Amino acid sequence: MQCEKEPAWDDGDLTVSHGFLPRRIRTRALPPQYEAWEQTARDLPALSFSPTTRKTIASIPLLPSDPVSLPDRDLKRAAMLLGMLAHSYWRFGVDRMFVPRNKDIPDELPEAIRRPWDEVCRRLGRSGPGLTIEDWVFNNFTFLDAGHVGADGDYDVANISNETVRPLVPAYGSEVERVFTSSFIDIHAAITPVVGSACRIADAIHQEGPDGCEQVARELEEIARCARAAKTAFSRVSPSRKSRTYCDPVDWAKTLVTWTVPPPGYPPGPSGSATPLNHFMDAVIGRTDYSTTQGAFAKSLRGTQLSRKHEHFCDLVKAVGIRAYITGLRATGGNRFSTTAAAFDHVIESFAGANGFLGVHKGKVIDYLGVGTVVGRNQSTAHDQTHIQDSSWTAMADGLADAITERETRRVGQALSGSCAPSVPSAVVR
């Protein structure tokens, strides 16, 4: 599995050095003829509660988005700017920020936004326009300390934490926005090593067969360590005013996560269920059950939120058949099975265990969705048109618990009975 050789799609980044994050921070603006996009995006925080937001955005001239006018190297920034402008057109202003249901938001967009947004997204390999995690977060961050960014945009992943990064182009410019969006960067910086680990697991299985079990176990333990680090990063999003990374649940509910929800007719907006972390971990453990509500939703996001590059990589990881390889070790004798199975189960525990990453997520449901419901947040980031009712956060927590169970059933150390023939994956990942 050649991790450094990227597929042809421009959407998404994938390297051993930076994991799922971009290799360079692109602070350079688009060519001068696109200054109308750039300037209006810079003005978004001032427009967030303005009655003139839609008039201002509608006044942007129609600009070309063809390959001659807008080079491929500028597509990611263009998708970010246009997606931010589209969601701000739909959501900004007191009259739009808190309507009864998602369906009450008109899906109209000025032609000067709709047409280039559609073309830019399709040039990136997407099925149509939509704001993704890539646009909103991964291609839209920089460091608070400009000294951490080189002249060509180079940066060290080790310098990333929630307290060191910020949105490059914010919607609201609030600390809530900074802390919440930075958590996605912090989490994925923490799991950078998993890309290399997945490659080495594939090589060990393909080249050494059962004799590669020690290498497989080591890499699985590294993936488990990364999941624990991601949990720590996620925990920094705090509802406590005493925290240095305080994220006000009321502000969060009334502004940022409402802003992410598009009107009907568009794909779901950015969601934690669409992050590379979730899909990668599911690929490692070989998740097959997506029958819960949350599971079905996460699976559906592969087609609209997950970049094709990340989707392809996760498919390759799943094709390695790590779980099948480990169950096959039962027939080889010695400690091969027990050691490797324990490492595999550590991955599941660190990600989907009660005290793992998803366990922290379940706790955040109470902290944030619970408060959001009390103050009147009435639409889901999942864009499912569900009208949130009293105590709905408990139902969401139960749904997450069900999705956690779907992963926990993949354990191998204590869950197997009988023997299982070896199943070494093919060279498809080479």
N, C-alpha and C positions, 0 to 999 in steps of 0.2 A: 504494500500500500504506500504509494509515493505521496506523502503528505505535503511536500513542498511544491509539487507539480499541481497547480490549480486547474480545475476544469475551465471551460471556455467562458462561463458566465462571469459577468462583471460584478454582479450583486454579491455582497458578502466577502469576507476575508478569511483566510485560513493559512496559518504558518505555525511552525514549531516555536518560533521566537515570540510571537504575540498571540498565539491561540486563535480565538474567534474575533479578536479585536483588530482594527486596521493597523497596518504596519507603520503608517505615518498619519499624523494629525494634519488635516488639510485646512489650514487657516486662510489660505489664499482665496480671495473672492473670485467669482466668475468673471469672464471678460467684460470690459466696460459697457458693452451694449446691454448687459443684464443688470445694470445698476438699479433699475426699478424694482427687481426682485429683492436684491440685496438690501436696499434702503428700507423697503416696506417691512422686511423681516427684522431689521434692526429696530424698527419702531413698534414692534408687536407689544412689548410690555406697556408702552404708553397707550396702546389701543385696546388693551384687554377689557376695560370696562367703559369704553367710549361708545356713544351712540353713532359715531361716524366710521366705525370700523369697516363695515361692508362697503360704504361709499368709497373709502380710501383704497381698499383692496380692488374694488371694481374699476378704479381709475387707472390701474396698471395697464400699459399698452400690451397688445398681443405681440410676443417676441418669438422668433423662430427657435425650434428645438430639433432641427434636422442635424445629421452628423457633420455637415459642412460648417454650419453656424455654431453648433455646440458640440465640441469634441468629446469623445468617449471619456477622457480623463475628468471631465466636468460633470458627468452624469450623477454621481453620488451626491455631490453638493446640490445640484439642481433638484434632485428628488427630495432632498431634505428641505430645501427652501420652499418648494411648491407644496409639499405636504403640510408644512407648518402654516403656510398661508391659507390653504384650503380649510384646515381644521379651525383656524382662527376666524375665517369668514363664517363658518357654520356656528361657532360657539361663543365668540366674543360679543360683548354687549349685555346689559342687564336683562334685556328681553329674551335672550337666547340661552343664557347660562344655566337656567334651571326650569326647563319646560317639563310638563307632566310625564311625557314618554319620549323615547328616541324618535318614534314615528312622527312626532310633531315638529321635528326639525326639517325645514325644506331642504331638498337635496340639490337645489340650484347652486351653480358656481359660475362666476364670470368666465366667458370664453377664454379670456387671457390667462386664466389659471387652469381651467379644465383641459383645454386642448394640449398645451405643452406638458402638463402633468401626465396625461395619458401616454403621450409619445415617449417621454423620458422613462416612465416605468416599463413600458414595453421594450424599450431598447436595453433595459437592465435585465430582461428575461422574464418579467412578470406578466401576468395575464391582463393587467389593467391597473388603473390608478388606485393607490391606497397608501396610507402612512404606516410604515413598518417599524419594528424595533431598530432595524439597521438605520433608517432615516432619523428617527426621533432621538436615538441614544448613541449607537455605535459610531455613526458618521457625524455626530454633533456634540463632541466634547473636546475640551482642552484643559490645561492645568491652570490653577489659580496663580501659580508661579510660572511666569513665561519662561524662566530660565530652564525649566524642565523640557522645553520643546526646542529641538535643533532648527537650524535655518531651513532645512528641507522637510521639517515635520517629524523627524525622528524623535523617539522618546523611549524611556526605559519603563517597562511594565512594572518593575519593582517600585517605582515612585508613585504608583496609583494607590489611592485609598479614597474613601468617601470624603475625607477632609481636604484632599488635594486637587480634586477635579471639579469642573463646572460645565454647564451647557455652553457650547460655542454660540449658538443662536437660541436664546431662551424665548419661551412664549410669554411667561409672566415675569420672569426675572426675580422670583421669590426664593427664599431659602428653602421652602418646601419643595419647589421644583428642583433646586440644586441637589438637595439631599436624596430625593426619591430617584431622580434619573441617574445620579452618580452611583447609586447602589448597584445598578445593572453593570456599570463599568467596573466597580469594585469586585463584584461577584465573578465576572468573567476574567478579570485580571488574575484572580485567585486560582482559576482552573486552567490557566495557560498551559501547564505541563501535560495536561491530559491528551493533547493532540499527539505529542511525541510518544507518550505511553501507549496510545492506541496503535500507533505504527509499529512499535517494538513488539507489542503483543501479537499482531498479525504476522510479523516476521518470524517470531519464535514458534508460533503454531505451524506456519507453513513450512518453515525450513527444518525444524527440529522435531516436530511431532510431540509425543509424550515427553521426550527429553528436554523440551523447552519449558516445562512446567515451572521451574524455579524462576525463570525470567518472567513468565506470565504472572506468577504470584507477586513478585516484586512490583511489577507495573500496576497490578490491581490495587495493591496497598497504597501506591502513589496516587491513584485515582481516588481512593477513599480519603486520603489526606487532603486532596484538593476539594472534595465535597465538604469536608469539615471546615476548611478555610472559607469556602463559599458561604457556609452557614454563619460563620463569624462575621463575614462582610454584610450579610443580610441583616444580622442582628443589630447592626449599627443604626438602621432606620428606627428611630426611637420616638415614642409618644411622650417621653418625659422632657419637660422643659429644662431640666438640669443637664441633659445630654448635649454634647458638642455637636451631635448630628440629630438634633431635634427636628421632627417632621410633624407639624401640627395636623392632627387627624381631621379637624373641621375644615381648615384651609385646603387640605388635600382633597377632601370629598367635594367641596364646593367649587373648586377650580380645576386643578390639573387632570384628575382622572375623569372628570366630566368632559373636559376638553378633548380627551383622546377618543371619545366615542363618535363615530361618523353617523350620518343619517342612513336610513334604509337605502338599499341599492348599491352600497359600497361594502367591501369586505370588512371584517372586524378590525378594530383599531389595535394598537400595540397592547400586548398582554404578556404577563409573566409566563403564561403557558406556552408562549411562542419562542422563548429564549433558547439559544443553542444548548445551554446547560441541561435543560430538561430533556430535550430530544437526544442529546449525546448519552446521557446516563441511561435512558430507556434503551438505547441501542446496545450499550455495553451489557446490560443485564438481560437483553433479549426479550423485552416486554412484548407480550402477544395479546394481552387482554385490555381492550379499550371500551369495555361495555358500560362503564359508569358515565354519568353526565360529563364530569370533568375530563375523563379519558377520551370520550368522543370529541369533545371540544378541542382538546389539545391536538388530537390526530388531525382534525379538520384544518387547523392552523398551518399545517405543513404546506398547504397549497397556496396560502396567501401571505403569511407572515414570515415563515422561515425562508431564508435565501436559498436559491437552488444549489449554491455551492455547499452550504451547511447541510442541506437535505441529502445531497449526494454523499458527503462524507459520512453522515450518520448511517446511511444505507450500507456503505462499505464496512463500517464498524459492525453493524448488525450481521452482515454476511459472513464475518469472521466466525461467528458461531461460538462465542467464548463459553457460554453455559454448556453447550453440547460437548465441547472439547473437555471441559472439566468433568462432566458426568462420565465421559468416556475413560477418564483416568482411573475410575474405580476398578477396572479390570486389569490394570497394570501393576498392582501391588505396591507395597511400601507406603511411604507418606505422601506420595505424589497427589493423591486425591484429597486427603484431609487438609494438607497445607494450602493447596490452591483453592479448594472449596471454601476454606475459612476466609481467605483473602477476598473471594468473590462475595461472600456474605457480608464482609466488612464494607464493601462498596454499597450494597443495598442498605445496610444499617446507617451508614453515614449520609446517605441521600434520602431514603424513605423511612428510616426508623423513627421511633417516637421522639428521639432527641437529635434527629438528623435535619437536613436542610428543609425538607417538606414539613417536618414537625414545627420548625420555626415559622414557616409560611402559615401553617394552621393557626399558630398563636397570633400572627399579624392580622388574621381575619377578625379576631375579637377586638384587637386594638384599633383597627382602621375601618373595616366594614361595619362593625357594630356601632361605632361613633357616627359613621357616615349615614347609617340608617336613621339614627336618632335625630340628626340635624336635617334629614329630608333628602339625602341623596337617593335618586329614584331611577337610576339606570345603571346597567352593568357595563363595565369595560368590555365584557364579553360580547356586547352588542346583540344580546339575545332577546331584547324587547321585554324582558321580565320587569314587571313593576315591583320594586322591592317593598315588602310588607314588614310589619312588626316582627322582630326577632329573626329576620331572614339571614343574618350573619351566622346563626347557629346551623341553619340548613346548609349554608355554604361550607361551614367547617365540617359538617357531616359528609358533604360531597367530597371534600379534600381527603377526609379519612378513608372513604371508599377507594379513592384513586391511589392512596398510599398502600392499601391492602392489595390492589392489583399488582403492585411492584413487589411487595413482601412475599408473595407466593412464588417468586422466582428463586428464593433461597435454595441452596443445594446441600449445605452441610448437614442439616438435620431433617430435610424434607424428603429425601429419597429412600426408597426401599427396593430391594432387588438389584440386579446388575443392569448395566447399560453398555451397549457396544460403543466403541470409540467412534467419534464423529469429527474428523479433522477437516476444517474448512478447505475449500479449493483455492486455487491461485487467482481467483477472480479479483482479489484485492491488490494484486501486484500491478 
